[in-house]
Amino acid sequence: MEKDNDIKLIAVVGMCGSGKSTAVDYLTEHNIPKVYFGGVVINAVKEAGLEVNETNEKMIREKLREDEGKDAIVNRVVKDVKKLIEAGQKRIVLDGLYSWTEYKVLRKEFPDEMTVVAIVTPKALRRERLANRPVRPLTPAEVAERDRSEIENLEKGGPIAIADYYVDNSGTIEEFHEAFGKLMKDIHFID
């Protein structure tokens, strides 16, 4: 694929409950298309004839990586991103970059186009938000187990640690939108 210096990808990273979906939703509301890593997993869960839930998603996510390699999901994402670029998209948000392996694949495929933005939120606030979310609420023990699993099994810490930018999400949604929107304008991702 020919390189186009005007193409920009934003990969949003962060721990569960940090506000990644809120950041992605903000961008999709600005007509930025997204490529959702979790969609690969959800489709695989459905193809296996299983109910879509936290347990089955975790099992399938880890099985895909075990069977096909740690880059199984990101390889599918790269194809989706390239299709969007070939269709003329100049701005794309990557929703769900988890692992160091995925980061390396994306950095190799899109060395100049990708910017990683980490959404950071204190653990206690993440636990509170996850307990109160309307879809798939989690107990504090489930949050702790998910954090441990994502860090140990999915190498989630690396992309957060090496992010190009960090946005604090410990206040109101309006404060987060203001801070995140300012960053997106400052780096010329949105107008």
C-alpha positions as CSV (number, residue, x, y, z in Angstrom):
1,M,0.0,0.0,0.0
2,E,1.3,3.4,-1.0
3,K,2.0,5.7,2.0
4,D,-0.2,8.8,2.4
5,N,1.2,11.3,4.9
6,D,-2.2,12.7,5.5
7,I,-3.6,9.4,7.0
8,K,-3.8,9.4,10.7
9,L,-4.8,6.5,13.0
10,I,-5.6,7.0,16.7
11,A,-5.2,3.9,18.9
12,V,-7.1,4.3,22.2
13,V,-5.7,2.3,25.1
14,G,-6.3,1.9,28.8
15,M,-7.4,-0.4,31.4
16,C,-11.0,-1.7,31.7
17,G,-13.3,1.1,32.9
18,S,-10.9,3.9,32.1
19,G,-13.1,5.4,29.4
20,K,-11.8,4.0,26.2
21,S,-15.3,3.6,24.8
22,T,-16.2,7.1,25.7
23,A,-13.1,8.4,23.8
24,V,-14.0,6.2,20.8
25,D,-17.6,7.3,20.9
26,Y,-16.4,10.9,20.9
27,L,-14.5,10.4,17.7
28,T,-17.3,8.4,16.0
29,E,-19.6,11.3,16.8
30,H,-17.2,13.4,14.8
31,N,-17.7,11.0,11.8
32,I,-14.4,9.1,12.3
33,P,-14.8,5.4,11.4
34,K,-13.6,2.9,13.9
35,V,-12.1,-0.6,13.7
36,Y,-13.0,-2.5,16.8
37,F,-10.6,-5.2,18.0
38,G,-13.3,-6.7,20.2
39,G,-15.5,-7.2,17.1
40,V,-13.1,-9.9,16.0
41,V,-13.6,-11.7,19.3
42,I,-17.4,-11.2,19.4
43,N,-17.7,-12.6,15.8
44,A,-15.5,-15.6,16.8
45,V,-17.7,-16.2,19.9
46,K,-20.8,-16.2,17.7
47,E,-19.2,-18.4,15.1
48,A,-18.4,-20.9,17.9
49,G,-22.1,-21.0,18.8
50,L,-21.5,-19.5,22.2
51,E,-23.4,-16.7,24.1
52,V,-21.6,-13.4,24.0
53,N,-20.5,-12.7,27.6
54,E,-17.4,-11.8,29.5
55,T,-16.4,-15.4,30.2
56,N,-16.7,-16.6,26.6
57,E,-15.1,-13.5,25.2
58,K,-12.1,-14.0,27.4
59,M,-11.9,-17.7,26.5
60,I,-12.1,-17.0,22.8
61,R,-9.7,-14.0,22.9
62,E,-7.1,-16.1,24.6
63,K,-7.8,-19.2,22.4
64,L,-7.4,-17.1,19.2
65,R,-4.0,-15.9,20.4
66,E,-3.0,-19.4,21.5
67,D,-4.1,-21.1,18.2
68,E,-3.0,-18.4,15.7
69,G,-0.4,-16.5,17.6
70,K,-0.4,-13.3,19.6
71,D,-1.0,-11.3,16.5
72,A,-4.2,-13.2,15.4
73,I,-6.6,-10.3,16.1
74,V,-4.4,-7.5,15.0
75,N,-3.8,-9.1,11.6
76,R,-7.5,-9.0,11.0
77,V,-7.6,-5.4,12.2
78,V,-4.8,-4.4,9.8
79,K,-6.8,-5.8,6.8
80,D,-9.9,-3.8,7.9
81,V,-7.8,-0.6,8.3
82,K,-6.3,-1.0,4.9
83,K,-9.7,-1.5,3.4
84,L,-10.9,1.8,4.9
85,I,-7.8,3.6,3.7
86,E,-8.3,2.2,0.2
87,A,-11.9,3.4,0.3
88,G,-10.5,7.0,1.0
89,Q,-10.7,7.3,4.7
90,K,-7.9,9.6,6.1
91,R,-8.8,9.4,9.8
92,I,-9.5,6.1,11.6
93,V,-9.8,5.2,15.3
94,L,-8.6,1.8,16.5
95,D,-10.7,0.6,19.4
96,G,-9.2,-2.1,21.5
97,L,-5.5,-2.3,21.0
98,Y,-4.4,-4.4,23.9
99,S,-1.1,-6.1,23.6
100,W,2.5,-5.3,23.0
101,T,2.5,-7.7,20.1
102,E,-0.5,-5.9,18.6
103,Y,1.3,-2.5,19.1
104,K,4.4,-3.8,17.3
105,V,2.4,-5.1,14.3
106,L,0.5,-1.8,14.0
107,R,3.7,0.3,14.4
108,K,5.3,-1.8,11.6
109,E,2.3,-1.5,9.3
110,F,1.6,2.2,10.0
111,P,4.9,3.7,11.3
112,D,4.1,7.3,10.6
113,E,0.3,7.2,10.7
114,M,-0.5,5.8,14.2
115,T,-0.7,7.8,17.4
116,V,-1.4,6.0,20.7
117,V,-3.6,7.8,23.3
118,A,-3.9,6.2,26.8
119,I,-7.0,7.0,28.9
120,V,-6.0,6.9,32.5
121,T,-8.4,6.7,35.5
122,P,-7.7,5.8,39.2
123,K,-8.4,2.1,40.0
124,A,-11.0,2.9,42.6
125,L,-13.0,5.0,40.1
126,R,-12.7,2.4,37.4
127,R,-14.1,-0.2,39.8
128,E,-17.0,2.1,40.7
129,R,-17.8,2.8,37.0
130,L,-17.6,-0.9,36.1
131,A,-19.9,-1.8,39.0
132,N,-22.5,0.7,37.8
133,R,-22.4,0.3,34.1
134,P,-25.7,-0.9,32.5
135,V,-24.1,-3.6,30.3
136,R,-22.0,-6.3,31.9
137,P,-21.4,-4.7,35.3
138,L,-18.4,-6.2,37.2
139,T,-17.7,-6.7,40.9
140,P,-14.5,-5.4,42.4
141,A,-13.1,-9.0,42.4
142,E,-14.0,-9.4,38.7
143,V,-12.3,-6.1,37.9
144,A,-9.2,-7.3,39.8
145,E,-9.2,-10.6,37.9
146,R,-9.7,-8.9,34.6
147,D,-6.9,-6.4,35.2
148,R,-4.5,-9.3,36.2
149,S,-5.5,-11.4,33.2
150,E,-5.2,-8.5,30.7
151,I,-1.7,-7.5,32.1
152,E,-0.4,-11.1,32.4
153,N,-2.0,-12.9,29.5
154,L,-2.6,-10.1,27.0
155,E,0.5,-7.9,27.6
156,K,-1.8,-4.9,28.0
157,G,0.6,-2.7,30.0
158,G,3.1,-2.1,27.2
159,P,0.9,0.0,24.9
160,I,-0.3,2.0,27.8
161,A,3.2,2.6,29.1
162,I,4.5,3.7,25.6
163,A,1.5,5.8,24.6
164,D,2.2,9.1,22.8
165,Y,-0.3,11.0,24.9
166,Y,-2.2,10.5,28.2
167,V,-5.7,11.9,29.0
168,D,-6.9,11.9,32.5
169,N,-10.5,10.7,32.9
170,S,-11.2,11.1,36.6
171,G,-13.7,14.0,36.4
172,T,-17.0,14.4,34.6
173,I,-17.7,13.3,31.1
174,E,-17.8,16.9,30.0
175,E,-14.3,17.5,31.4
176,F,-13.1,14.4,29.7
177,H,-14.7,15.4,26.4
178,E,-13.0,18.9,26.7
179,A,-9.6,17.4,27.4
180,F,-9.8,14.7,24.8
181,G,-11.3,17.0,22.2
182,K,-8.5,19.5,22.8
183,L,-5.8,16.9,22.3
184,M,-7.5,15.6,19.1
185,K,-7.6,19.2,17.7
186,D,-4.0,19.9,18.8
187,I,-2.7,16.9,16.9
188,H,-4.9,17.7,13.9
189,F,-7.0,14.6,14.1
190,I,-10.3,16.5,14.1
191,D,-11.2,20.1,13.2
